[in-house]
Amino acid sequence: MASVRQVQVTFDCAEPERVARFWCEVLGYVVPPAPEGFASWEDFHRSQPPEQRGSSFACLDPTGVGPRLYFQRVPEGKVVKNRVHLDVRVGTGLVGEERVAALEAECARLVALGATRVRLLRADGENESCLVMQDVEGNEFCLD
């Protein structure tokens, strides 16, 4: 049996391009080239029927290491906590107040991009500190 070599993380959202561009900024990802035959994503979207325009968007890790992120428009809004979330690893190798300072600095950057700070979870002897946040549409993620 072959093992899986790649994964894509899919987000349900109201505004796929807005959420994708937020995550590009968070992770240093890029928007893939427009589909063949189109000079830009705007040209591609204009070619679609009105009900499909802007219904999806994606972003990629430019190094090819991280998973592709795919954003699809859904009619319902977010109503409960995510069952799966991303951990953005900004404090790897840091402990104590040095780790908290790195988390807080990244939090400030992301809040300026439209994220919301939820709460800081301090180290508890088993886990290091992490900072719970929400993206521009309320999807939870952690700065870890």
Secondary structure, DSSP 8 states (H G I E B T S, - for coil): -------EEEEEES-HHHHHHHHHHHHT-B-----TT-SSHHHHHHHS-GGGTTSEEEEB-TTS-S-EEEEEE-SS---S--SS-EEE-SSTT--HHHHHHHHHHHHHHHHHTT-EEEEEE---SSS--EEEEE-TTS-EEEE-
